[in-house]
Amino acid sequence: MKTAFITGATSGFGEAIAYQLASENYRLILNGRRTDRLKELKEKIEAMEQTEVFLLPFDVRNRDEVKTQIESLPEAWKTIDVLINNAGLAVGLQAIHEGDIDDWERMIDTNVKGLLYVTRAISPGMVLRKKGHIINIGSIAGKEVYPNGNVYCGTKHAVDALNKAMRIDMVAHGIKVSAIHPGLAETEFSVVRFKGDEKRAKSVYEGYTPLFAEDIAELCSFILSRPDHVVINDLVVTPKAQANSTIRVNES
C-alpha cells in the first residue's frame, strides 16, 4: 500500500484529493493548519474503512516546524511515495501600488517557500529509494498574468518554474514530477482572497459552471495511475466557459 502526503488537506483541492486517494487505498498523511478540520476528515475517511490516516498539523510557512514535524513521523510512516504540494492561497486583488505587503508575504511564504520547505524535507527519502511522485498544484495564474493578480501570479509562475526545475533535478533518480494548473474553480479560494466576503466570492462563479475540487482530485488520480514509464509533466485545466485568465462566457 502506497503512502501519500497531502498539504493543505483541510478544504478544497486537498480535501477532495484525500477522499479520492483514500478510495484507491492509499495511506494518507494529511497536513493543514486547522487541526479540528483535519480530525474531522480523518474520522470520515476511516469510517469508510478504506485506509489509515496520520495527521500532521503544521503551517507550511514555518520552516522549523516543517522540518521537525516531518522528521517526527513514526518509522512506519516515513516512506512517502507521493507528495501533493497543494497548500496555497490568494489574498487580496489590488494593483501593485495599492497592495497590502502583509498579503504579499502570506502568499509568497505559503505558495513558494512552503512548497520548498515540504519538498526539501520529503524528497531526500524519494531520492534514496529511487522512487516517488511529486505533484505540484499550480494555477492558470502561473501561465498568464491578469489585472491586479500581480503577486499571486508571481508566486504561481514560481511554482511553474520550480516544477520544471524539480523534474530536471529528479529525473536521474527515477522520481516523477507533475503539475496541475487549474483555472476557475469553486472552493474556498475566493472566500480567502476576499477575506471572508462570501457574497463577493460567490459572484466570481455566477453564470457558468466552474471547476470543482473533485475534478482536480480525479486528475491527480489519473496522473498517479499512469504506467511507470509515463509521466504527465504539465496539465492546464479550465472550465468549458473559460478561454484564459480573463476571458469567460456566461452560459446562463
N, C-alpha and C positions, 0 to 999 in steps of 0.2 A: 504494500500500500504506500503510495507516494504522499509526501507532506508538502503543503502549500502554505506560504507565509503571505498574508494579505495586510497591507497597511490601509488605514482609513476605512476600516470594516464596519463602522457604526451606522452608516447610511449610504444611500445612493449606489454607485457602481460597486463599491467594496462589499456592501451587504449582499447585493444580488450575486456577485461573484462567489461569495461564501456559500450561499444556498446552492448555486449551480455546481460548484466543485464538491460540496457535500453529497449531492445526489449522484456524483460519479465516484464516490468512495475515497476521495482524498481526505487524509487527516489535515486538520486546519490549525494553524497558529494565527490568531486574529489580533490585530493591533488597532488601537484607536485611543482617543483621549477620554471619551465618555464611558467610564467603567460600567455604569448602570446599563447602558445600551449593549455593551459587549456581553455582559452577563445574561441579558435577555436573549440575545442572539444565540449564545451558547446553549441555553436551555431549549430553545426552539429547535435547533439543529439536532441536539442529542435526543430530543423527544421523538424525532423522526427515526431514531435508531439506525442511522446510516453511517456515522463516523465518530471519531474522537475529536474534541476541540480543546485547545490550550489557549488561554487568554494571556496576552502580553500588553497590558495598557501602558502606554507612554506617549509622549509628544515627540514626533519625529524631528522637531526643531531643536531638541535638546541633545546635543552631541554626546555628552557624558552618559545621559540616561539611555540613549540608543545602544551604546556600546555595553553598558553594564547589564541592561535587561536582556539583550540577545545573548551575551556570554553566560547569563544565569540560567538559560534553558536547561532542563534536565537532559541527561545523556540520551534518553530515548527520543528526544525531540530535536536534537542538534543537526540531524541530517535533513536539510531542507532541499527539496527537489525543484520547487517552483517558488519564485519571488514575484509577487504582483505589487509593483510600486504604484499604488493608487492614490495615496494621500495627496490632496491638493485642493486649492480653492482660489476663487477670485474675490477680491474685496474692493468695492468702490468702482466707479465708472466716471472718472473725471479726466479732463485734458491734463497734459503733463504739467502745465504751470499752475494747476489748481489741485494737484494730487496730494493725498494725505500720506506723508512719509511713513507713518506707522503702518498704514495699509500696505505700502510697498514692501516694507521689511517683513511683514507677515507672509506675503506671497512669496518673496524670494527665499525666506527661511524654510517655508513648507515645501514649495514646489520644486526648488532646486537643491538647497542644502540638505533638506530632509531626505530626499531621494538618494542623494550621495551618501549620507551617513548610513542609511539602512543597507544600501548596496555594498558599501565598504565593509560592513560587519558580516554580511551573509555570503558574498561572492567568494571569499577565500576557500570556504568549505567546498563550494562547487568546483573550483579550480583543482583542489586537492583530489577530489573524486573523479575529475574529468567528465562531469555530468551535471546538467541543470538547465533551467529555463528561466529567463528573466523577462517579464512583460511590464513595460512602462506605459502607464496611461497618460497620454498626452492630450492634445486638443487640436481642433482645426485652427485655433489661435497660434499654434506652433508652426503653421504652414502659411498663414496670412496675418496681416495686421489690420485691425479695424479701428474706427474712430473711438477715442477715449479708452482703448484697450491697452495702450502703451506698455505698462509694467507687466500686467498679466500676460500679454502676448510675448513679451521678452522672456518671461520665465518658461513659457511653453515652447518657445523657439530653443531655449536652452535644453529642455527635455528632449526635443527632437535631435539636437546635436549630440547630447550625451548618449542617446540610444544608438546612434551611428558609431560613436566612439567605443561604447561598450562592445558592440558587435565586432569591431576591429580587434579590440584587446582580448576578447573571449574566444574568438574563432579557433585559435590554436589549442584551446583547452577543451574543445568539444561542447561548449556551452551555447545554447540558443539564446538569442536576444530578439525580442519583438516589441512593436509599439502599436497601440490603438489610439487613433486621434478622432474622437467624436465631435460631431457638430452639435447642434442644439438638442439638448437632452433635458427632459423634465425630471430633476432630482431636487435636492436642497440647494443646488448650486446657486440659483438666482436669489434665494432667500438669504444666503450668506453674503452674496455680492451686494445686495441692497440692505444689508444689516437688519434683517428681520421684517422688512416691509413686504408682507406676503401679497398684498394687492398688486404692487408694482412687479413683484416676481412672477405672479400668475399671468400678468399681461404679456410677458415675453413669449408665452406659448399659445396665445389665443389665435384662432383662425386656421390652424394647421395641426397635423399630428406630429409631435416631436419624437425623438428617440426616447426610449425608456431604459432604465438601468438594466433590465433583463436582456435587452438587445446586446449590450456590451458584455454581459456575462456569457451569453451564448457565443459571442465572438472569441472570448477567452477560451472557452471550451473547444471551439473549432481549432484555434491555434495550437492548443496543447495536444489535440488528438491527431496531429499530422504524423506521418511516419518519421522515423528517426533521421532520415536523410533530408527531410523537408523543413524549411523554416519560413514562416510568414514574417518578413522583415518589417514591413511598414504598412499599416492599414488605416485609411481615412474613411470614415463612415458618417453620413448625414441623413436626415430625414429626406423623403422624396421631395418635399416642398422647398428644400434649401439648396441653392446653387453654390454659394460660397459664404464667407463670413457675414456679408452684408446684404445678400440678395435671397429673399424667400418670398413665396407666393401665399396668398390667402386661399385656402382650399374650401372655405365655407361659402 
